[in-house]
């Protein structure tokens, strides 16, 4: 079994291949997390560790991306404020048919409000 460091490195490489020359920005961060989830799904990692790996991959992409400090801070704040984590949970619930759409609207509103209050 691969150790976590090599699993991360392989996953990061695969994710970068999927991304190609796409810019990393707030406008496409949900697409980035989708691609990260698809990448992680192909690994042997399961459960909560999948979500953690996907978020770690996105964080590394943000840190490595050629973006301004302000944009990097915004993206890292989105990660640190659990917006990506909550988005992943929402996607997983939707794929399992566990999504109550009224609850989803509330989560989305709360995520957006968190950034408007800054």
Backbone as XML, in Angstrom:
<?xml version="1.0"?>
<chain id="A" units="angstrom">
  <residue number="1" name="UNK">
    <atom name="N" x="0.843" y="-1.194" z="0.000"/>
    <atom name="CA" x="0.000" y="0.000" z="0.000"/>
    <atom name="C" x="0.880" y="1.247" z="0.000"/>
  </residue>
  <residue number="2" name="UNK">
    <atom name="N" x="0.496" y="2.212" z="-0.826"/>
    <atom name="CA" x="1.268" y="3.443" z="-0.918"/>
    <atom name="C" x="1.120" y="4.255" z="0.371"/>
  </residue>
  <residue number="3" name="UNK">
    <atom name="N" x="2.194" y="4.931" z="0.755"/>
    <atom name="CA" x="2.072" y="5.800" z="1.919"/>
    <atom name="C" x="1.369" y="7.098" z="1.521"/>
  </residue>
  <residue number="4" name="UNK">
    <atom name="N" x="0.969" y="7.855" z="2.507"/>
    <atom name="CA" x="0.183" y="9.063" z="2.251"/>
    <atom name="C" x="0.939" y="10.101" z="1.428"/>
  </residue>
  <residue number="5" name="UNK">
    <atom name="N" x="2.226" y="10.230" z="1.650"/>
    <atom name="CA" x="3.003" y="11.223" z="0.918"/>
    <atom name="C" x="3.042" y="10.900" z="-0.575"/>
  </residue>
  <residue number="6" name="UNK">
    <atom name="N" x="3.301" y="9.654" z="-0.903"/>
    <atom name="CA" x="3.349" y="9.302" z="-2.323"/>
    <atom name="C" x="1.949" y="9.324" z="-2.939"/>
  </residue>
  <residue number="7" name="UNK">
    <atom name="N" x="0.934" y="8.957" z="-2.158"/>
    <atom name="CA" x="-0.444" y="9.018" z="-2.648"/>
    <atom name="C" x="-0.820" y="10.469" z="-2.960"/>
  </residue>
  <residue number="8" name="UNK">
    <atom name="N" x="-0.423" y="11.389" z="-2.098"/>
    <atom name="CA" x="-0.674" y="12.803" z="-2.330"/>
    <atom name="C" x="0.050" y="13.268" z="-3.596"/>
  </residue>
  <residue number="9" name="UNK">
    <atom name="N" x="1.311" y="12.901" z="-3.726"/>
    <atom name="CA" x="2.107" y="13.333" z="-4.885"/>
    <atom name="C" x="1.503" y="12.812" z="-6.187"/>
  </residue>
  <residue number="10" name="UNK">
    <atom name="N" x="1.109" y="11.550" z="-6.209"/>
    <atom name="CA" x="0.505" y="10.963" z="-7.410"/>
    <atom name="C" x="-0.821" y="11.654" z="-7.716"/>
  </residue>
  <residue number="11" name="UNK">
    <atom name="N" x="-1.625" y="11.865" z="-6.691"/>
    <atom name="CA" x="-2.929" y="12.520" z="-6.879"/>
    <atom name="C" x="-2.763" y="13.951" z="-7.363"/>
  </residue>
  <residue number="12" name="UNK">
    <atom name="N" x="-1.786" y="14.667" z="-6.809"/>
    <atom name="CA" x="-1.537" y="16.043" z="-7.228"/>
    <atom name="C" x="-1.113" y="16.082" z="-8.694"/>
  </residue>
  <residue number="13" name="UNK">
    <atom name="N" x="-0.256" y="15.180" z="-9.070"/>
    <atom name="CA" x="0.172" y="15.094" z="-10.468"/>
    <atom name="C" x="-1.031" y="14.825" z="-11.382"/>
  </residue>
  <residue number="14" name="UNK">
    <atom name="N" x="-1.864" y="13.858" z="-10.999"/>
    <atom name="CA" x="-3.041" y="13.518" z="-11.806"/>
    <atom name="C" x="-4.018" y="14.685" z="-11.898"/>
  </residue>
  <residue number="15" name="UNK">
    <atom name="N" x="-4.202" y="15.394" z="-10.791"/>
    <atom name="CA" x="-5.106" y="16.541" z="-10.784"/>
    <atom name="C" x="-4.569" y="17.653" z="-11.690"/>
  </residue>
  <residue number="16" name="UNK">
    <atom name="N" x="-3.279" y="17.907" z="-11.616"/>
    <atom name="CA" x="-2.683" y="18.940" z="-12.472"/>
    <atom name="C" x="-2.848" y="18.578" z="-13.949"/>
  </residue>
  <residue number="17" name="UNK">
    <atom name="N" x="-2.772" y="17.287" z="-14.260"/>
    <atom name="CA" x="-2.989" y="16.836" z="-15.640"/>
    <atom name="C" x="-4.424" y="17.135" z="-16.075"/>
  </residue>
  <residue number="18" name="UNK">
    <atom name="N" x="-5.392" y="16.868" z="-15.186"/>
    <atom name="CA" x="-6.802" y="17.138" z="-15.503"/>
    <atom name="C" x="-7.053" y="18.630" z="-15.694"/>
  </residue>
  <residue number="19" name="UNK">
    <atom name="N" x="-6.387" y="19.432" z="-14.896"/>
    <atom name="CA" x="-6.588" y="20.883" z="-14.950"/>
    <atom name="C" x="-6.005" y="21.503" z="-16.217"/>
  </residue>
  <residue number="20" name="UNK">
    <atom name="N" x="-4.931" y="20.936" z="-16.692"/>
    <atom name="CA" x="-4.279" y="21.523" z="-17.852"/>
    <atom name="C" x="-3.809" y="22.933" z="-17.535"/>
  </residue>
  <residue number="21" name="UNK">
    <atom name="N" x="-4.162" y="23.877" z="-18.394"/>
    <atom name="CA" x="-3.716" y="25.260" z="-18.178"/>
    <atom name="C" x="-4.814" y="26.150" z="-17.591"/>
  </residue>
  <residue number="22" name="UNK">
    <atom name="N" x="-5.814" y="25.533" z="-16.970"/>
    <atom name="CA" x="-6.872" y="26.323" z="-16.328"/>
    <atom name="C" x="-6.308" y="27.179" z="-15.213"/>
  </residue>
  <residue number="23" name="UNK">
    <atom name="N" x="-6.799" y="28.387" z="-15.149"/>
    <atom name="CA" x="-6.424" y="29.308" z="-14.082"/>
    <atom name="C" x="-7.133" y="28.879" z="-12.796"/>
  </residue>
  <residue number="24" name="UNK">
    <atom name="N" x="-6.466" y="29.073" z="-11.677"/>
    <atom name="CA" x="-7.065" y="28.804" z="-10.373"/>
    <atom name="C" x="-7.593" y="30.141" z="-9.858"/>
  </residue>
  <residue number="25" name="UNK">
    <atom name="N" x="-8.927" y="30.244" z="-9.674"/>
    <atom name="CA" x="-9.511" y="31.480" z="-9.159"/>
    <atom name="C" x="-10.826" y="31.171" z="-8.451"/>
  </residue>
  <residue number="26" name="UNK">
    <atom name="N" x="-11.382" y="32.171" z="-7.804"/>
    <atom name="CA" x="-12.621" y="31.976" z="-7.045"/>
    <atom name="C" x="-13.785" y="31.591" z="-7.953"/>
  </residue>
  <residue number="27" name="UNK">
    <atom name="N" x="-13.746" y="32.036" z="-9.192"/>
    <atom name="CA" x="-14.826" y="31.748" z="-10.124"/>
    <atom name="C" x="-14.911" y="30.293" z="-10.549"/>
  </residue>
  <residue number="28" name="UNK">
    <atom name="N" x="-13.788" y="29.577" z="-10.487"/>
    <atom name="CA" x="-13.831" y="28.180" z="-10.901"/>
    <atom name="C" x="-13.402" y="27.217" z="-9.796"/>
  </residue>
  <residue number="29" name="UNK">
    <atom name="N" x="-13.396" y="27.687" z="-8.562"/>
    <atom name="CA" x="-12.937" y="26.839" z="-7.456"/>
    <atom name="C" x="-13.830" y="25.618" z="-7.265"/>
  </residue>
  <residue number="30" name="UNK">
    <atom name="N" x="-15.116" y="25.722" z="-7.578"/>
    <atom name="CA" x="-16.012" y="24.568" z="-7.449"/>
    <atom name="C" x="-15.657" y="23.523" z="-8.512"/>
  </residue>
  <residue number="31" name="UNK">
    <atom name="N" x="-15.318" y="23.966" z="-9.703"/>
    <atom name="CA" x="-14.866" y="23.028" z="-10.740"/>
    <atom name="C" x="-13.571" y="22.358" z="-10.306"/>
  </residue>
  <residue number="32" name="UNK">
    <atom name="N" x="-12.693" y="23.120" z="-9.681"/>
    <atom name="CA" x="-11.423" y="22.574" z="-9.199"/>
    <atom name="C" x="-11.684" y="21.504" z="-8.146"/>
  </residue>
  <residue number="33" name="UNK">
    <atom name="N" x="-12.596" y="21.781" z="-7.220"/>
    <atom name="CA" x="-12.888" y="20.791" z="-6.181"/>
    <atom name="C" x="-13.548" y="19.561" z="-6.801"/>
  </residue>
  <residue number="34" name="UNK">
    <atom name="N" x="-14.360" y="19.748" z="-7.821"/>
    <atom name="CA" x="-14.965" y="18.609" z="-8.523"/>
    <atom name="C" x="-13.877" y="17.719" z="-9.123"/>
  </residue>
  <residue number="35" name="UNK">
    <atom name="N" x="-12.917" y="18.331" z="-9.801"/>
    <atom name="CA" x="-11.825" y="17.567" z="-10.397"/>
    <atom name="C" x="-10.975" y="16.885" z="-9.325"/>
  </residue>
  <residue number="36" name="UNK">
    <atom name="N" x="-10.796" y="17.561" z="-8.194"/>
    <atom name="CA" x="-10.047" y="16.956" z="-7.091"/>
    <atom name="C" x="-10.800" y="15.746" z="-6.546"/>
  </residue>
  <residue number="37" name="UNK">
    <atom name="N" x="-12.119" y="15.865" z="-6.412"/>
    <atom name="CA" x="-12.917" y="14.738" z="-5.926"/>
    <atom name="C" x="-12.851" y="13.563" z="-6.896"/>
  </residue>
  <residue number="38" name="UNK">
    <atom name="N" x="-12.914" y="13.847" z="-8.187"/>
    <atom name="CA" x="-12.810" y="12.790" z="-9.196"/>
    <atom name="C" x="-11.439" y="12.116" z="-9.120"/>
  </residue>
  <residue number="39" name="UNK">
    <atom name="N" x="-10.402" y="12.894" z="-8.902"/>
    <atom name="CA" x="-9.048" y="12.358" z="-8.782"/>
    <atom name="C" x="-8.933" y="11.461" z="-7.561"/>
  </residue>
  <residue number="40" name="UNK">
    <atom name="N" x="-9.448" y="11.927" z="-6.443"/>
    <atom name="CA" x="-9.368" y="11.170" z="-5.189"/>
    <atom name="C" x="-10.209" y="9.890" z="-5.265"/>
  </residue>
  <residue number="41" name="UNK">
    <atom name="N" x="-11.303" y="9.952" z="-5.986"/>
    <atom name="CA" x="-12.179" y="8.780" z="-6.128"/>
    <atom name="C" x="-11.432" y="7.606" z="-6.768"/>
  </residue>
  <residue number="42" name="UNK">
    <atom name="N" x="-10.419" y="7.892" z="-7.564"/>
    <atom name="CA" x="-9.646" y="6.842" z="-8.237"/>
    <atom name="C" x="-8.567" y="6.231" z="-7.341"/>
  </residue>
  <residue number="43" name="UNK">
    <atom name="N" x="-8.403" y="6.755" z="-6.124"/>
    <atom name="CA" x="-7.402" y="6.236" z="-5.192"/>
    <atom name="C" x="-8.038" y="5.179" z="-4.294"/>
  </residue>
  <residue number="44" name="UNK">
    <atom name="N" x="-7.222" y="4.614" z="-3.441"/>
    <atom name="CA" x="-7.716" y="3.630" z="-2.463"/>
    <atom name="C" x="-8.209" y="4.314" z="-1.189"/>
  </residue>
  <residue number="45" name="UNK">
    <atom name="N" x="-8.083" y="5.612" z="-1.121"/>
    <atom name="CA" x="-8.513" y="6.388" z="0.040"/>
    <atom name="C" x="-10.040" y="6.392" z="0.086"/>
  </residue>
  <residue number="46" name="UNK">
    <atom name="N" x="-10.610" y="6.202" z="1.262"/>
    <atom name="CA" x="-12.069" y="6.147" z="1.404"/>
    <atom name="C" x="-12.535" y="6.980" z="2.593"/>
  </residue>
  <residue number="47" name="UNK">
    <atom name="N" x="-13.829" y="7.287" z="2.583"/>
    <atom name="CA" x="-14.453" y="7.989" z="3.703"/>
    <atom name="C" x="-13.983" y="9.415" z="3.861"/>
  </residue>
  <residue number="48" name="UNK">
    <atom name="N" x="-13.875" y="9.842" z="5.117"/>
    <atom name="CA" x="-13.472" y="11.209" z="5.442"/>
    <atom name="C" x="-12.089" y="11.534" z="4.876"/>
  </residue>
  <residue number="49" name="UNK">
    <atom name="N" x="-11.242" y="10.524" z="4.781"/>
    <atom name="CA" x="-9.894" y="10.727" z="4.241"/>
    <atom name="C" x="-9.949" y="11.195" z="2.786"/>
  </residue>
  <residue number="50" name="UNK">
    <atom name="N" x="-10.996" y="10.789" z="2.047"/>
    <atom name="CA" x="-11.151" y="11.265" z="0.663"/>
    <atom name="C" x="-11.357" y="12.772" z="0.644"/>
  </residue>
  <residue number="51" name="UNK">
    <atom name="N" x="-12.272" y="13.230" z="1.489"/>
    <atom name="CA" x="-12.547" y="14.670" z="1.543"/>
    <atom name="C" x="-11.296" y="15.429" z="1.973"/>
  </residue>
  <residue number="52" name="UNK">
    <atom name="N" x="-10.605" y="14.917" z="2.976"/>
    <atom name="CA" x="-9.394" y="15.580" z="3.463"/>
    <atom name="C" x="-8.329" y="15.662" z="2.371"/>
  </residue>
  <residue number="53" name="UNK">
    <atom name="N" x="-8.173" y="14.582" z="1.607"/>
    <atom name="CA" x="-7.192" y="14.576" z="0.532"/>
    <atom name="C" x="-7.585" y="15.560" z="-0.565"/>
  </residue>
  <residue number="54" name="UNK">
    <atom name="N" x="-8.854" y="15.591" z="-0.931"/>
    <atom name="CA" x="-9.317" y="16.523" z="-1.969"/>
    <atom name="C" x="-9.036" y="17.968" z="-1.555"/>
  </residue>
  <residue number="55" name="UNK">
    <atom name="N" x="-9.325" y="18.302" z="-0.320"/>
    <atom name="CA" x="-9.090" y="19.664" z="0.174"/>
    <atom name="C" x="-7.593" y="19.967" z="0.215"/>
  </residue>
  <residue number="56" name="UNK">
    <atom name="N" x="-6.800" y="19.007" z="0.641"/>
    <atom name="CA" x="-5.341" y="19.194" z="0.681"/>
    <atom name="C" x="-4.797" y="19.429" z="-0.733"/>
  </residue>
  <residue number="57" name="UNK">
    <atom name="N" x="-5.333" y="18.705" z="-1.706"/>
    <atom name="CA" x="-4.908" y="18.876" z="-3.093"/>
    <atom name="C" x="-5.246" y="20.281" z="-3.599"/>
  </residue>
  <residue number="58" name="UNK">
    <atom name="N" x="-6.466" y="20.718" z="-3.321"/>
    <atom name="CA" x="-6.884" y="22.055" z="-3.774"/>
    <atom name="C" x="-6.029" y="23.126" z="-3.096"/>
  </residue>
  <residue number="59" name="UNK">
    <atom name="N" x="-5.770" y="22.955" z="-1.809"/>
    <atom name="CA" x="-4.930" y="23.911" z="-1.083"/>
    <atom name="C" x="-3.557" y="24.011" z="-1.753"/>
  </residue>
  <residue number="60" name="UNK">
    <atom name="N" x="-2.968" y="22.881" z="-2.109"/>
    <atom name="CA" x="-1.648" y="22.890" z="-2.741"/>
    <atom name="C" x="-1.700" y="23.572" z="-4.100"/>
  </residue>
  <residue number="61" name="UNK">
    <atom name="N" x="-2.772" y="23.323" z="-4.855"/>
    <atom name="CA" x="-2.922" y="23.994" z="-6.149"/>
    <atom name="C" x="-2.963" y="25.510" z="-5.974"/>
  </residue>
  <residue number="62" name="UNK">
    <atom name="N" x="-3.698" y="25.958" z="-4.972"/>
    <atom name="CA" x="-3.819" y="27.395" z="-4.704"/>
    <atom name="C" x="-2.458" y="27.975" z="-4.346"/>
  </residue>
  <residue number="63" name="UNK">
    <atom name="N" x="-1.743" y="27.302" z="-3.465"/>
    <atom name="CA" x="-0.426" y="27.785" z="-3.038"/>
    <atom name="C" x="0.539" y="27.843" z="-4.222"/>
  </residue>
  <residue number="64" name="UNK">
    <atom name="N" x="0.459" y="26.850" z="-5.097"/>
    <atom name="CA" x="1.367" y="26.785" z="-6.250"/>
    <atom name="C" x="0.955" y="27.698" z="-7.403"/>
  </residue>
  <residue number="65" name="UNK">
    <atom name="N" x="-0.289" y="28.128" z="-7.421"/>
    <atom name="CA" x="-0.822" y="28.890" z="-8.558"/>
    <atom name="C" x="-0.176" y="30.276" z="-8.653"/>
  </residue>
  <residue number="66" name="UNK">
    <atom name="N" x="0.031" y="30.738" z="-9.884"/>
    <atom name="CA" x="0.583" y="32.082" z="-10.079"/>
    <atom name="C" x="-0.516" y="33.138" z="-9.962"/>
  </residue>
  <residue number="67" name="UNK">
    <atom name="N" x="-0.976" y="33.371" z="-8.736"/>
    <atom name="CA" x="-2.020" y="34.364" z="-8.486"/>
    <atom name="C" x="-1.498" y="35.401" z="-7.500"/>
  </residue>
  <residue number="68" name="UNK">
    <atom name="N" x="-2.162" y="36.546" z="-7.468"/>
    <atom name="CA" x="-1.752" y="37.600" z="-6.540"/>
    <atom name="C" x="-1.980" y="37.147" z="-5.101"/>
  </residue>
  <residue number="69" name="UNK">
    <atom name="N" x="-1.283" y="37.789" z="-4.185"/>
    <atom name="CA" x="-1.425" y="37.443" z="-2.769"/>
    <atom name="C" x="-2.867" y="37.595" z="-2.292"/>
  </residue>
  <residue number="70" name="UNK">
    <atom name="N" x="-3.561" y="38.644" z="-2.767"/>
    <atom name="CA" x="-4.946" y="38.870" z="-2.366"/>
    <atom name="C" x="-5.848" y="37.726" z="-2.813"/>
  </residue>
  <residue number="71" name="UNK">
    <atom name="N" x="-5.675" y="37.292" z="-4.053"/>
    <atom name="CA" x="-6.491" y="36.194" z="-4.568"/>
    <atom name="C" x="-6.162" y="34.889" z="-3.859"/>
  </residue>
  <residue number="72" name="UNK">
    <atom name="N" x="-4.886" y="34.668" z="-3.592"/>
    <atom name="CA" x="-4.494" y="33.462" z="-2.861"/>
    <atom name="C" x="-5.114" y="33.457" z="-1.470"/>
  </residue>
  <residue number="73" name="UNK">
    <atom name="N" x="-5.079" y="34.605" z="-0.808"/>
    <atom name="CA" x="-5.658" y="34.700" z="0.531"/>
    <atom name="C" x="-7.158" y="34.406" z="0.490"/>
  </residue>
  <residue number="74" name="UNK">
    <atom name="N" x="-7.864" y="34.958" z="-0.491"/>
    <atom name="CA" x="-9.297" y="34.698" z="-0.631"/>
    <atom name="C" x="-9.563" y="33.203" z="-0.790"/>
  </residue>
  <residue number="75" name="UNK">
    <atom name="N" x="-8.811" y="32.555" z="-1.673"/>
    <atom name="CA" x="-9.004" y="31.129" z="-1.921"/>
    <atom name="C" x="-8.664" y="30.294" z="-0.683"/>
  </residue>
  <residue number="76" name="UNK">
    <atom name="N" x="-7.588" y="30.646" z="-0.008"/>
    <atom name="CA" x="-7.222" y="29.912" z="1.209"/>
    <atom name="C" x="-8.240" y="30.149" z="2.316"/>
  </residue>
  <residue number="77" name="UNK">
    <atom name="N" x="-8.797" y="31.368" z="2.369"/>
    <atom name="CA" x="-9.866" y="31.638" z="3.341"/>
    <atom name="C" x="-11.088" y="30.770" z="3.057"/>
  </residue>
  <residue number="78" name="UNK">
    <atom name="N" x="-11.403" y="30.574" z="1.786"/>
    <atom name="CA" x="-12.533" y="29.708" z="1.429"/>
    <atom name="C" x="-12.292" y="28.287" z="1.942"/>
  </residue>
  <residue number="79" name="UNK">
    <atom name="N" x="-11.063" y="27.840" z="1.836"/>
    <atom name="CA" x="-10.722" y="26.507" z="2.332"/>
    <atom name="C" x="-10.772" y="26.497" z="3.853"/>
  </residue>
  <residue number="80" name="UNK">
    <atom name="N" x="-10.147" y="27.474" z="4.487"/>
    <atom name="CA" x="-10.064" y="27.519" z="5.952"/>
    <atom name="C" x="-11.414" y="27.758" z="6.626"/>
  </residue>
  <residue number="81" name="UNK">
    <atom name="N" x="-12.338" y="28.406" z="5.923"/>
    <atom name="CA" x="-13.670" y="28.659" z="6.474"/>
    <atom name="C" x="-14.625" y="27.489" z="6.204"/>
  </residue>
  <residue number="82" name="UNK">
    <atom name="N" x="-14.085" y="26.374" z="5.732"/>
    <atom name="CA" x="-14.839" y="25.135" z="5.472"/>
    <atom name="C" x="-15.836" y="25.238" z="4.321"/>
  </residue>
  <residue number="83" name="UNK">
    <atom name="N" x="-15.700" y="26.222" z="3.472"/>
    <atom name="CA" x="-16.618" y="26.336" z="2.339"/>
    <atom name="C" x="-16.436" y="25.161" z="1.387"/>
  </residue>
  <residue number="84" name="UNK">
    <atom name="N" x="-15.194" y="24.796" z="1.111"/>
    <atom name="CA" x="-14.979" y="23.652" z="0.221"/>
    <atom name="C" x="-15.397" y="22.353" z="0.893"/>
  </residue>
  <residue number="85" name="UNK">
    <atom name="N" x="-15.134" y="22.232" z="2.172"/>
    <atom name="CA" x="-15.547" y="21.037" z="2.910"/>
    <atom name="C" x="-17.064" y="20.876" z="2.872"/>
  </residue>
  <residue number="86" name="UNK">
    <atom name="N" x="-17.774" y="21.965" z="3.119"/>
    <atom name="CA" x="-19.243" y="21.922" z="3.081"/>
    <atom name="C" x="-19.751" y="21.635" z="1.672"/>
  </residue>
  <residue number="87" name="UNK">
    <atom name="N" x="-19.076" y="22.157" z="0.668"/>
    <atom name="CA" x="-19.458" y="21.895" z="-0.715"/>
    <atom name="C" x="-19.300" y="20.411" z="-1.039"/>
  </residue>
  <residue number="88" name="UNK">
    <atom name="N" x="-18.198" y="19.825" z="-0.598"/>
    <atom name="CA" x="-17.980" y="18.398" z="-0.822"/>
    <atom name="C" x="-19.083" y="17.585" z="-0.151"/>
  </residue>
  <residue number="89" name="UNK">
    <atom name="N" x="-19.398" y="17.922" z="1.094"/>
    <atom name="CA" x="-20.454" y="17.203" z="1.806"/>
    <atom name="C" x="-21.790" y="17.320" z="1.068"/>
  </residue>
  <residue number="90" name="UNK">
    <atom name="N" x="-22.067" y="18.482" z="0.539"/>
    <atom name="CA" x="-23.288" y="18.705" z="-0.222"/>
    <atom name="C" x="-23.315" y="17.831" z="-1.476"/>
  </residue>
  <residue number="91" name="UNK">
    <atom name="N" x="-22.213" y="17.779" z="-2.180"/>
    <atom name="CA" x="-22.119" y="16.966" z="-3.390"/>
    <atom name="C" x="-22.293" y="15.487" z="-3.054"/>
  </residue>
  <residue number="92" name="UNK">
    <atom name="N" x="-21.635" y="15.034" z="-2.001"/>
    <atom name="CA" x="-21.735" y="13.625" z="-1.602"/>
    <atom name="C" x="-23.174" y="13.278" z="-1.237"/>
  </residue>
  <residue number="93" name="UNK">
    <atom name="N" x="-23.827" y="14.142" z="-0.479"/>
    <atom name="CA" x="-25.232" y="13.896" z="-0.118"/>
    <atom name="C" x="-26.114" y="13.843" z="-1.363"/>
  </residue>
  <residue number="94" name="UNK">
    <atom name="N" x="-25.860" y="14.725" z="-2.303"/>
    <atom name="CA" x="-26.657" y="14.743" z="-3.532"/>
    <atom name="C" x="-26.473" y="13.443" z="-4.311"/>
  </residue>
  <residue number="95" name="UNK">
    <atom name="N" x="-25.244" y="12.958" z="-4.374"/>
    <atom name="CA" x="-24.993" y="11.723" z="-5.125"/>
    <atom name="C" x="-25.607" y="10.505" z="-4.434"/>
  </residue>
  <residue number="96" name="UNK">
    <atom name="N" x="-25.821" y="10.599" z="-3.125"/>
    <atom name="CA" x="-26.427" y="9.496" z="-2.379"/>
    <atom name="C" x="-27.938" y="9.649" z="-2.262"/>
  </residue>
  <residue number="97" name="UNK">
    <atom name="N" x="-28.496" y="10.710" z="-2.854"/>
    <atom name="CA" x="-29.930" y="10.938" z="-2.771"/>
    <atom name="C" x="-30.393" y="11.392" z="-1.397"/>
  </residue>
  <residue number="98" name="UNK">
    <atom name="N" x="-29.493" y="11.941" z="-0.608"/>
    <atom name="CA" x="-29.812" y="12.372" z="0.759"/>
    <atom name="C" x="-30.031" y="13.880" z="0.862"/>
  </residue>
  <residue number="99" name="UNK">
    <atom name="N" x="-30.171" y="14.548" z="-0.255"/>
    <atom name="CA" x="-30.214" y="16.006" z="-0.250"/>
    <atom name="C" x="-31.629" y="16.529" z="-0.079"/>
  </residue>
  <residue number="100" name="UNK">
    <atom name="N" x="-31.822" y="17.308" z="0.963"/>
    <atom name="CA" x="-33.066" y="18.056" z="1.171"/>
    <atom name="C" x="-32.782" y="19.439" z="0.591"/>
  </residue>
  <residue number="101" name="UNK">
    <atom name="N" x="-33.400" y="19.753" z="-0.517"/>
    <atom name="CA" x="-33.055" y="20.964" z="-1.271"/>
    <atom name="C" x="-33.231" y="22.235" z="-0.443"/>
  </residue>
  <residue number="102" name="UNK">
    <atom name="N" x="-34.177" y="22.279" z="0.459"/>
    <atom name="CA" x="-34.345" y="23.461" z="1.309"/>
    <atom name="C" x="-33.141" y="23.645" z="2.219"/>
  </residue>
  <residue number="103" name="UNK">
    <atom name="N" x="-32.596" y="22.542" z="2.713"/>
    <atom name="CA" x="-31.403" y="22.611" z="3.544"/>
    <atom name="C" x="-30.215" y="23.065" z="2.703"/>
  </residue>
  <residue number="104" name="UNK">
    <atom name="N" x="-30.102" y="22.598" z="1.473"/>
    <atom name="CA" x="-28.995" y="22.961" z="0.596"/>
    <atom name="C" x="-28.989" y="24.459" z="0.322"/>
  </residue>
  <residue number="105" name="UNK">
    <atom name="N" x="-30.149" y="25.032" z="0.115"/>
    <atom name="CA" x="-30.243" y="26.471" z="-0.123"/>
    <atom name="C" x="-29.738" y="27.230" z="1.105"/>
  </residue>
  <residue number="106" name="UNK">
    <atom name="N" x="-30.084" y="26.762" z="2.294"/>
    <atom name="CA" x="-29.623" y="27.405" z="3.525"/>
    <atom name="C" x="-28.117" y="27.352" z="3.676"/>
  </residue>
  <residue number="107" name="UNK">
    <atom name="N" x="-27.526" y="26.207" z="3.373"/>
    <atom name="CA" x="-26.073" y="26.064" z="3.451"/>
    <atom name="C" x="-25.396" y="27.008" z="2.458"/>
  </residue>
  <residue number="108" name="UNK">
    <atom name="N" x="-25.902" y="27.054" z="1.244"/>
    <atom name="CA" x="-25.318" y="27.924" z="0.225"/>
    <atom name="C" x="-25.414" y="29.393" z="0.645"/>
  </residue>
  <residue number="109" name="UNK">
    <atom name="N" x="-26.555" y="29.782" z="1.193"/>
    <atom name="CA" x="-26.719" y="31.170" z="1.634"/>
    <atom name="C" x="-25.746" y="31.497" z="2.758"/>
  </residue>
  <residue number="110" name="UNK">
    <atom name="N" x="-25.589" y="30.582" z="3.716"/>
    <atom name="CA" x="-24.684" y="30.826" z="4.822"/>
    <atom name="C" x="-23.237" y="30.941" z="4.348"/>
  </residue>
  <residue number="111" name="UNK">
    <atom name="N" x="-22.848" y="30.117" z="3.389"/>
    <atom name="CA" x="-21.489" y="30.195" z="2.843"/>
    <atom name="C" x="-21.255" y="31.551" z="2.186"/>
  </residue>
  <residue number="112" name="UNK">
    <atom name="N" x="-22.212" y="31.992" z="1.405"/>
    <atom name="CA" x="-22.071" y="33.278" z="0.712"/>
    <atom name="C" x="-22.078" y="34.435" z="1.696"/>
  </residue>
  <residue number="113" name="UNK">
    <atom name="N" x="-22.925" y="34.369" z="2.695"/>
    <atom name="CA" x="-23.002" y="35.433" z="3.681"/>
    <atom name="C" x="-21.695" y="35.568" z="4.469"/>
  </residue>
  <residue number="114" name="UNK">
    <atom name="N" x="-21.025" y="34.449" z="4.700"/>
    <atom name="CA" x="-19.770" y="34.487" z="5.437"/>
    <atom name="C" x="-18.746" y="35.370" z="4.743"/>
  </residue>
  <residue number="115" name="UNK">
    <atom name="N" x="-18.741" y="35.375" z="3.414"/>
    <atom name="CA" x="-17.800" y="36.201" z="2.675"/>
    <atom name="C" x="-18.271" y="37.628" z="2.512"/>
  </residue>
  <residue number="116" name="UNK">
    <atom name="N" x="-19.551" y="37.832" z="2.498"/>
    <atom name="CA" x="-20.070" y="39.200" z="2.370"/>
    <atom name="C" x="-19.833" y="40.004" z="3.641"/>
  </residue>
  <residue number="117" name="UNK">
    <atom name="N" x="-19.764" y="39.312" z="4.779"/>
    <atom name="CA" x="-19.564" y="39.992" z="6.058"/>
    <atom name="C" x="-18.109" y="40.418" z="6.271"/>
  </residue>
  <residue number="118" name="UNK">
    <atom name="N" x="-17.181" y="39.943" z="5.447"/>
    <atom name="CA" x="-15.747" y="40.236" z="5.633"/>
    <atom name="C" x="-15.432" y="41.645" z="5.326"/>
  </residue>
</chain>
